[in-house]
Amino acid sequence: MGHHQLDGLDEQILRMIAENARIPFLEVARACNVSGAAIHQRIQKLTNLGILKGSEYVLDPVKIGYETCAYIGINLKDPESFQKVMKALEKIPEVVECHFTTGKYDMFIKIYAKNNRHLLSIIHDKLQPLGLARTETLISFNEAIKRQMPIMVDVEE
């Protein structure tokens, strides 16, 4: 996991495609004053380096029936069961993120549920059997900010 030095062109390309993953390479090329081939090569380089991890369509959970977003802090009964619990969480489709953390929790997950009753069912029927000591659930009322990472070229001071 190394840090890669980005130049101004990389930065410009990343900003444009982070804003719109479906933007045509030719449009990016025109904005950057380079050829379409140059953009294609840069995108390929950024992908090969692991800086770009593909593109995706973003679903609106509410519009497909998932009205409850919750974050759950998890404490494990057995701290050595991280891998087993993570593999089990991967099989629960409502779990969309899982983080190993420092501080109060061993793990922190993000879940989408159809409603509060569905959330309760996920917690009782799918999470509790995994060998959890304790959980704490926070329900999100609204996602106020969601954005890509800022793209900034390193500037030597």
C-alpha positions as CSV (number, residue, x, y, z in Angstrom):
1,M,0.0,0.0,0.0
2,G,2.3,2.7,-1.2
3,H,1.5,6.4,-1.8
4,H,1.8,7.3,-5.5
5,Q,2.9,10.7,-6.7
6,L,0.2,12.4,-8.8
7,D,0.9,15.2,-11.2
8,G,-1.4,18.0,-12.3
9,L,-2.9,16.0,-15.3
10,D,-3.6,13.0,-13.0
11,E,-5.3,15.4,-10.6
12,Q,-7.4,17.0,-13.3
13,I,-8.5,13.7,-14.7
14,L,-9.4,12.3,-11.3
15,R,-11.5,15.3,-10.4
16,M,-13.5,15.1,-13.7
17,I,-14.1,11.3,-13.5
18,A,-14.9,11.4,-9.8
19,E,-17.6,14.0,-10.5
20,N,-19.0,11.9,-13.4
21,A,-17.7,8.4,-14.0
22,R,-19.5,8.2,-17.3
23,I,-17.8,11.2,-18.8
24,P,-16.4,10.4,-22.3
25,F,-12.6,10.2,-22.4
26,L,-12.7,12.6,-25.4
27,E,-14.4,15.3,-23.2
28,V,-11.8,14.8,-20.5
29,A,-9.0,15.1,-23.2
30,R,-10.5,18.4,-24.5
31,A,-10.7,19.8,-21.0
32,C,-7.1,18.8,-20.2
33,N,-5.7,19.8,-23.7
34,V,-4.3,16.4,-24.4
35,S,-5.2,13.5,-26.8
36,G,-7.9,10.9,-26.1
37,A,-5.1,8.3,-26.2
38,A,-3.2,10.2,-23.4
39,I,-6.3,10.1,-21.2
40,H,-6.9,6.4,-21.9
41,Q,-3.2,5.7,-21.0
42,R,-3.5,7.8,-17.8
43,I,-6.7,6.1,-16.7
44,Q,-5.1,2.7,-17.4
45,K,-2.0,3.7,-15.3
46,L,-4.2,5.0,-12.4
47,T,-6.2,1.7,-12.5
48,N,-3.1,-0.5,-12.6
49,L,-1.7,1.4,-9.6
50,G,-5.0,0.7,-7.7
51,I,-5.8,4.5,-7.4
52,L,-8.9,3.9,-9.5
53,K,-11.0,0.9,-8.5
54,G,-13.5,0.9,-11.3
55,S,-16.7,2.8,-11.8
56,E,-20.2,1.9,-10.5
57,Y,-23.8,3.0,-10.6
58,V,-25.0,4.4,-7.3
59,L,-28.4,3.2,-6.1
60,D,-30.7,5.4,-4.1
61,P,-31.6,3.0,-1.2
62,V,-34.9,4.9,-0.4
63,K,-36.1,4.6,-4.0
64,I,-35.7,0.9,-3.9
65,G,-37.4,0.4,-0.6
66,Y,-34.6,0.6,2.0
67,E,-35.7,3.5,4.2
68,T,-33.5,2.9,7.2
69,C,-29.8,3.4,7.3
70,A,-28.0,2.3,10.4
71,Y,-24.5,2.2,11.8
72,I,-23.7,-0.5,14.3
73,G,-20.8,-0.7,16.6
74,I,-19.9,-4.3,17.4
75,N,-18.0,-5.8,20.3
76,L,-17.0,-9.4,19.8
77,K,-17.1,-12.0,22.5
78,D,-13.8,-13.4,21.2
79,P,-11.4,-10.9,19.7
80,E,-9.8,-13.6,17.6
81,S,-13.1,-14.2,15.7
82,F,-12.6,-11.1,13.5
83,Q,-12.1,-13.1,10.3
84,K,-15.0,-15.5,11.0
85,V,-17.4,-12.7,11.8
86,M,-16.3,-10.6,8.8
87,K,-16.9,-13.7,6.5
88,A,-20.4,-14.1,8.0
89,L,-21.1,-10.3,7.6
90,E,-20.2,-10.6,3.9
91,K,-23.1,-13.0,3.5
92,I,-25.6,-10.5,4.9
93,P,-26.7,-8.5,1.9
94,E,-28.0,-5.6,4.0
95,V,-24.4,-5.0,5.4
96,V,-22.8,-2.6,2.9
97,E,-19.7,-1.6,4.9
98,C,-17.6,-3.2,7.6
99,H,-14.6,-1.5,9.3
100,F,-12.1,-2.8,11.9
101,T,-11.7,0.1,14.3
102,T,-9.9,1.4,17.3
103,G,-11.7,2.8,20.3
104,K,-15.0,1.7,21.7
105,Y,-15.9,-1.0,19.1
106,D,-14.1,-3.9,17.5
107,M,-16.0,-3.4,14.2
108,F,-18.3,-0.8,12.8
109,I,-20.8,-1.7,10.1
110,K,-23.3,0.2,7.9
111,I,-26.6,-1.5,7.1
112,Y,-29.6,-0.6,4.9
113,A,-33.0,-2.0,6.0
114,K,-36.5,-1.6,4.6
115,N,-37.7,-0.2,7.9
116,N,-37.1,-0.3,11.6
117,R,-38.8,-3.7,12.0
118,H,-36.5,-5.1,9.2
119,L,-33.5,-3.6,11.0
120,L,-34.5,-5.3,14.3
121,S,-34.8,-8.6,12.4
122,I,-31.3,-8.2,11.0
123,I,-29.9,-7.5,14.4
124,H,-31.6,-10.4,16.2
125,D,-31.7,-13.0,13.5
126,K,-28.5,-12.3,11.5
127,L,-26.0,-10.4,13.8
128,Q,-26.6,-11.8,17.3
129,P,-25.9,-15.4,16.3
130,L,-22.3,-14.4,15.1
131,G,-21.0,-14.4,18.7
132,L,-21.2,-10.7,19.5
133,A,-20.8,-9.5,23.1
134,R,-22.6,-6.2,22.5
135,T,-23.8,-3.9,19.8
136,E,-24.8,-0.2,19.7
137,T,-27.0,1.0,16.8
138,L,-27.2,4.5,15.5
139,I,-29.9,5.3,12.9
140,S,-29.1,7.9,10.3
141,F,-32.0,10.3,9.7
142,N,-30.4,11.8,6.5
143,E,-27.1,11.7,4.7
144,A,-26.0,15.3,4.8
145,I,-22.6,15.0,2.9
146,K,-21.3,12.3,0.6
147,R,-18.5,12.9,-1.7
148,Q,-15.3,11.5,-3.2
149,M,-11.9,12.0,-1.6
150,P,-10.4,15.4,-2.4
151,I,-7.9,15.3,-5.2
152,M,-4.9,17.4,-4.4
153,V,-1.4,17.3,-5.9
154,D,1.3,17.3,-3.1
155,V,2.8,20.7,-2.9
156,E,6.2,21.0,-1.3
157,E,6.4,23.7,1.3
